[in-house]
Amino acid sequence: MINVLMIEDDEEFAEILSEYLEKYNIKITNYADPYLGLSAGIKKYDLLILDLTLPGMDGLEVCKEVVAKYDIPIIISSARSDISDKVIGLQIGADDYLPKPYDPKEMYARIQSLIRRYKKSSAIEEAHNSSAFVVDEKRHEISFKGEVLNLTPAEYEILSYMIRQNGFSISREQLVYNCKSLKDKGSKSLDVIVGRLRSKIGDDSKNPEHIHSVRGIGYKLVG
């Protein structure tokens, strides 16, 4: 079940849309009053459908407030035809803008698309946050389990490239090519650097947890 918060003062329109979307396991809870909508516990909803012409508070102001406080996909649903409303709405954080009148089928398609995008984005972010390695490109630093590693320029370049290719096998040639600080381009120099990296993250070369040797290819980082 997808739970949708709707802030729409045309209650007949909201009811028609609700009845249609209910067939697709999408439940709409509508508030005609924007102040009530904002105090409705937005975190428990999967998506917000927002009208712009509302009593007492402009929909763009509602949008600003929601974006500032919550991470929820927003579809603006409005009969206002001024292109500036659409531009401003998208600029301040709305994810989509559907001008009225529209077929409920289109709203259903927009909801499905937006929910998919948010789920995918959340999964990527969760995977990134769960990684033992974090690269700070501006500071030229890499943290491992919350601790900044003391790395030479060559070690930084090798490890940061491995992190970007996380989970994939990387050839020795790729690593050497992408390490501009490596003066000796031979494979022995690369092996020395990888050995130092393993030491700095506490990886056992015989039974590594993170930097694995891939026979006939090169290395693979997991983590």
C-alpha positions as CSV (number, residue, x, y, z in Angstrom):
1,M,0.0,0.0,0.0
2,I,1.3,3.4,-1.0
3,N,0.2,6.1,1.4
4,V,-0.2,9.6,-0.2
5,L,-0.9,12.9,1.5
6,M,-2.9,15.3,-0.6
7,I,-3.4,19.0,0.1
8,E,-6.3,20.0,-2.1
9,D,-9.2,22.3,-1.4
10,D,-11.3,20.9,-4.3
11,E,-12.7,18.0,-2.2
12,E,-14.8,16.6,-5.1
13,F,-11.7,16.4,-7.3
14,A,-9.7,14.8,-4.4
15,E,-12.4,12.2,-3.9
16,I,-12.5,11.3,-7.6
17,L,-8.8,10.8,-7.7
18,S,-8.8,8.9,-4.4
19,E,-11.4,6.4,-5.7
20,Y,-9.4,5.8,-8.9
21,L,-6.0,5.3,-7.2
22,E,-7.5,3.0,-4.5
23,K,-7.9,0.4,-7.2
24,Y,-4.1,0.3,-7.5
25,N,-3.5,0.0,-3.8
26,I,-2.8,3.7,-3.4
27,K,-4.5,5.4,-0.4
28,I,-5.0,9.1,-0.4
29,T,-5.6,11.1,2.7
30,N,-6.7,14.6,1.7
31,Y,-6.7,17.9,3.7
32,A,-8.4,21.0,2.2
33,D,-6.7,23.2,4.8
34,P,-2.9,23.5,4.2
35,Y,-2.2,24.1,7.9
36,L,-3.9,20.8,8.8
37,G,-2.0,19.1,6.0
38,L,1.3,20.3,7.3
39,S,0.5,19.0,10.8
40,A,-0.7,15.7,9.6
41,G,2.5,13.7,10.3
42,I,4.1,14.0,6.9
43,K,6.8,11.4,7.7
44,K,4.3,8.6,7.6
45,Y,3.4,9.2,4.0
46,D,5.2,8.0,0.9
47,L,4.4,11.0,-1.4
48,L,2.7,14.4,-1.3
49,I,0.2,15.7,-4.0
50,L,0.0,19.5,-3.6
51,D,-2.4,22.0,-5.0
52,L,-1.1,25.6,-5.3
53,T,-4.3,27.6,-4.8
54,L,-5.2,27.0,-1.2
55,P,-7.1,28.9,1.5
56,G,-4.9,30.9,3.8
57,M,-1.5,29.8,2.4
58,D,-0.1,29.6,-1.1
59,G,0.9,26.1,-2.2
60,L,4.4,27.3,-3.1
61,E,4.9,28.3,0.5
62,V,3.6,24.9,1.6
63,C,6.1,23.3,-0.8
64,K,9.0,25.3,0.7
65,E,8.1,24.3,4.2
66,V,7.8,20.6,3.4
67,V,11.1,20.5,1.4
68,A,12.9,22.2,4.3
69,K,11.7,19.7,6.9
70,Y,11.0,16.4,5.1
71,D,12.4,14.0,2.5
72,I,9.3,13.2,0.6
73,P,8.6,13.2,-3.2
74,I,6.2,16.0,-4.1
75,I,3.9,16.3,-7.1
76,I,2.3,19.7,-7.7
77,S,-1.2,19.3,-9.1
78,S,-2.5,22.7,-10.1
79,A,-4.9,24.5,-12.4
80,R,-2.6,27.6,-12.4
81,S,-1.4,28.1,-15.9
82,D,1.4,30.6,-15.3
83,I,4.7,28.9,-16.4
84,S,6.5,30.8,-13.6
85,D,4.5,28.8,-11.0
86,K,5.8,25.5,-12.6
87,V,9.4,26.8,-12.8
88,I,9.4,28.1,-9.2
89,G,7.7,24.9,-7.9
90,L,10.4,22.7,-9.4
91,Q,13.2,25.1,-8.4
92,I,12.2,25.1,-4.7
93,G,12.1,21.3,-4.5
94,A,9.0,19.8,-6.1
95,D,9.8,16.6,-8.1
96,D,7.0,16.9,-10.7
97,Y,4.3,19.3,-11.9
98,L,1.0,18.0,-13.3
99,P,-1.3,20.8,-14.7
100,K,-5.1,20.3,-14.3
101,P,-7.2,18.9,-15.8
102,Y,-5.5,15.6,-16.2
103,D,-6.5,11.9,-16.5
104,P,-6.2,10.0,-13.2
105,K,-4.2,7.4,-15.2
106,E,-1.4,10.0,-15.7
107,M,-1.3,10.8,-12.0
108,Y,-1.0,7.0,-11.3
109,A,1.9,6.8,-13.8
110,R,3.7,9.8,-12.2
111,I,3.3,8.4,-8.7
112,Q,4.7,5.0,-9.7
113,S,7.7,6.6,-11.5
114,L,8.5,8.9,-8.6
115,I,8.2,6.1,-6.0
116,R,10.6,3.9,-8.1
117,R,13.1,6.8,-8.4
118,Y,13.1,7.5,-4.6
119,K,13.4,3.8,-3.7
120,K,16.4,3.4,-6.1
121,S,18.0,6.6,-4.7
122,S,17.5,5.5,-1.1
123,A,19.0,2.0,-1.9
124,I,22.1,3.7,-3.4
125,E,22.5,6.0,-0.5
126,E,22.1,3.2,2.0
127,A,24.8,1.2,0.2
128,H,27.1,4.2,0.2
129,N,26.6,4.8,3.9
130,S,27.2,1.2,4.8
131,S,30.6,1.2,3.1
132,A,33.7,1.0,5.3
133,F,35.4,3.4,3.0
134,V,34.5,7.1,2.5
135,V,36.4,9.3,0.0
136,D,36.6,13.1,0.6
137,E,37.8,14.3,-2.8
138,K,38.1,18.0,-1.7
139,R,40.4,17.1,1.2
140,H,42.1,14.3,-0.7
141,E,41.4,12.0,2.2
142,I,40.0,8.5,2.6
143,S,38.4,7.3,5.9
144,F,38.2,3.7,6.8
145,K,35.6,2.8,9.5
146,G,35.5,6.4,10.5
147,E,39.3,6.9,10.8
148,V,41.2,9.0,8.3
149,L,44.0,6.9,6.7
150,N,47.5,8.3,6.4
151,L,48.2,7.7,2.7
152,T,50.8,8.7,0.2
153,P,49.6,10.3,-3.1
154,A,50.0,7.0,-4.9
155,E,48.2,5.0,-2.2
156,Y,45.3,7.6,-2.3
157,E,44.9,7.3,-6.0
158,I,45.0,3.5,-6.1
159,L,42.6,3.1,-3.2
160,S,40.1,5.8,-4.4
161,Y,40.0,4.1,-7.8
162,M,39.4,0.7,-6.2
163,I,36.5,2.3,-4.1
164,R,34.9,3.8,-7.3
165,Q,35.0,0.3,-8.9
166,N,33.7,-1.4,-5.6
167,G,33.0,-5.0,-6.2
168,F,34.4,-5.2,-9.7
169,S,37.7,-6.8,-10.7
170,I,40.3,-4.3,-11.8
171,S,43.3,-5.1,-14.0
172,R,46.8,-4.1,-13.0
173,E,47.0,-2.0,-16.1
174,Q,43.9,0.0,-15.1
175,L,45.3,0.7,-11.7
176,V,48.7,1.8,-13.0
177,Y,47.1,4.0,-15.7
178,N,44.9,5.7,-13.2
179,C,47.7,6.3,-10.7
180,K,49.5,9.4,-11.9
181,S,51.7,9.5,-8.8
182,L,53.2,6.1,-9.5
183,K,56.7,6.8,-10.9
184,D,57.6,3.2,-11.5
185,K,54.9,1.8,-13.7
186,G,55.9,-1.9,-13.1
187,S,53.6,-4.4,-11.4
188,K,56.0,-4.9,-8.5
189,S,55.5,-1.2,-7.5
190,L,51.8,-1.7,-7.6
191,D,52.0,-4.9,-5.4
192,V,54.1,-2.9,-2.9
193,I,51.4,-0.2,-2.7
194,V,48.6,-2.7,-2.4
195,G,50.6,-4.4,0.4
196,R,50.9,-1.1,2.3
197,L,47.2,-0.4,1.8
198,R,46.3,-3.8,3.2
199,S,48.6,-3.2,6.2
200,K,47.0,0.2,6.9
201,I,43.5,-1.2,6.9
202,G,44.4,-4.4,8.8
203,D,43.8,-6.7,5.9
204,D,45.4,-10.1,6.0
205,S,47.1,-10.7,2.6
206,K,46.4,-14.5,2.9
207,N,42.8,-14.1,3.9
208,P,41.8,-10.5,3.0
209,E,38.4,-9.0,4.0
210,H,38.6,-6.0,1.6
211,I,41.4,-6.0,-1.0
212,H,41.3,-9.3,-2.8
213,S,43.8,-10.5,-5.4
214,V,42.2,-11.8,-8.6
215,R,44.4,-14.3,-10.4
216,G,45.4,-13.3,-13.9
217,I,43.7,-10.0,-13.6
218,G,44.6,-7.8,-10.7
219,Y,42.6,-6.8,-7.6
220,K,39.1,-6.3,-6.3
221,L,37.9,-4.2,-3.4
222,V,34.9,-5.3,-1.3
223,G,33.6,-3.1,1.4
